[in-house]
Amino acid sequence: MCYCSLANPFVPINEPLASLPMQLLRQMQSSPNSTFEALAESLGVSRTTVRRHVRALKSKGLLRRVGSKKSGYWEVTE
């Protein structure tokens, strides 16, 4: 029996997150109004790296953006 995602059957659902995505989720949970620039600076990575990890977290259903780009906030879903 395989516990896989319907969207991508080759990716296990319960795949553990690496260190950087976990740090990113914690940062967004404690400061939901953070920008990509602020997150990149606090984690010591580039803005592009933050954007890539956010895109991956959103596709896994762990993160979502509530509201607009300017006045919205990040919500950690799990």
Backbone hydrogen bonds in HBPLUS format (Angstrom, degrees):
<---DONOR---> <-ACCEPTOR-->    atom                        ^
c    i                          cat <-CA-CA->   ^        H-A-AA   ^      H-
h    n   atom  resd res      DA  || num        DHA   H-A  angle D-A-AA Bond
n    s   type  num  typ     dist DA aas  dist angle  dist       angle   num
A0013-ILE N   A0003-TYR O   3.22 MM  10  6.20 166.5  2.24 144.0 145.0     1
A0005-SER N   A0011-VAL O   3.40 MM   6  6.31 161.1  2.44 164.9 166.3     2
A0011-VAL N   A0008-ASN O   3.18 MM   3  5.88 172.3  2.19 127.7 128.6     3
A0022-MET N   A0018-ALA O   3.29 MM   4  6.44 155.1  2.36 145.9 153.1     4
A0023-GLN N   A0019-SER O   2.94 MM   4  6.23 157.2  2.00 153.7 160.3     5
A0024-LEU N   A0020-LEU O   2.87 MM   4  6.08 156.2  1.93 152.6 159.8     6
A0025-LEU N   A0021-PRO O   2.91 MM   4  6.15 157.6  1.96 147.3 152.3     7
A0026-ARG N   A0022-MET O   2.99 MM   4  6.23 162.6  2.02 150.5 155.0     8
A0027-GLN N   A0023-GLN O   2.92 MM   4  6.09 160.2  1.95 148.5 154.2     9
A0028-MET N   A0024-LEU O   2.94 MM   4  6.14 157.5  1.99 148.8 154.9    10
A0029-GLN N   A0025-LEU O   2.86 MM   4  6.01 143.3  1.99 144.9 155.3    11
A0030-SER N   A0026-ARG O   3.00 MM   4  6.23 155.3  2.06 148.4 154.1    12
A0031-SER N   A0027-GLN O   2.88 MM   4  5.93 139.6  2.05 140.8 152.6    13
A0034-SER N   A0031-SER O   3.16 MM   3  5.79 155.4  2.22 127.5 128.0    14
A0074-TRP N   A0032-PRO O   2.81 MM  42  4.75 162.8  1.84 132.3 137.4    15
A0039-LEU N   A0035-THR O   2.95 MM   4  6.19 163.1  1.98 154.2 159.1    16
A0040-ALA N   A0036-PHE O   2.87 MM   4  5.98 160.6  1.90 148.5 154.2    17
A0041-GLU N   A0037-GLU O   2.99 MM   4  6.18 159.1  2.03 147.5 153.0    18
A0042-SER N   A0038-ALA O   3.00 MM   4  6.16 163.6  2.02 149.0 153.4    19
A0043-LEU N   A0039-LEU O   2.98 MM   4  6.08 146.3  2.10 147.4 156.0    20
A0044-GLY N   A0040-ALA O   2.87 MM   4  5.76 121.1  2.22 138.5 152.2    21
A0045-VAL N   A0040-ALA O   3.02 MM   5  4.98 152.7  2.10 140.6 145.5    22
A0050-VAL N   A0046-SER O   3.18 MM   4  6.56 157.8  2.23 147.6 152.9    23
A0051-ARG N   A0047-ARG O   2.93 MM   4  6.19 162.9  1.96 150.3 155.1    24
A0052-ARG N   A0048-THR O   2.92 MM   4  6.12 157.2  1.97 147.1 153.0    25
A0053-HIS N   A0049-THR O   3.01 MM   4  6.24 162.6  2.04 151.5 155.5    26
A0054-VAL N   A0050-VAL O   2.86 MM   4  6.04 157.2  1.91 154.3 161.2    27
A0055-ARG N   A0051-ARG O   2.96 MM   4  6.13 159.0  2.01 147.2 152.7    28
A0056-ALA N   A0052-ARG O   3.10 MM   4  6.38 153.8  2.17 142.9 149.8    29
A0057-LEU N   A0053-HIS O   2.88 MM   4  6.11 158.2  1.92 149.2 155.2    30
A0058-LYS N   A0054-VAL O   2.86 MM   4  6.04 155.1  1.92 151.3 158.0    31
A0059-SER N   A0055-ARG O   3.03 MM   4  6.23 153.5  2.10 142.8 149.9    32
A0060-LYS N   A0056-ALA O   3.06 MM   4  6.31 135.3  2.27 140.0 151.5    33
A0062-LEU N   A0057-LEU O   2.99 MM   5  5.36 152.9  2.06 165.7 159.9    34
A0061-GLY N   A0058-LYS O   3.07 MM   3  5.05 152.0  2.15  99.7 108.4    35
A0077-THR N   A0062-LEU O   2.97 MM  15  5.07 149.3  2.07 115.7 124.0    36
A0064-ARG N   A0075-GLU O   2.97 MM  11  5.37 147.1  2.08 144.6 154.9    37
A0075-GLU N   A0064-ARG O   2.85 MM  11  5.37 162.0  1.88 166.4 170.4    38
A0066-VAL N   A0073-TYR O   2.87 MM   7  5.44 177.5  1.87 172.4 171.8    39
A0073-TYR N   A0066-VAL O   2.88 MM   7  5.44 152.3  1.96 151.8 160.3    40
A0072-GLY N   A0068-SER O   2.84 MM   4  4.63 127.0  2.12 128.5 133.3    41
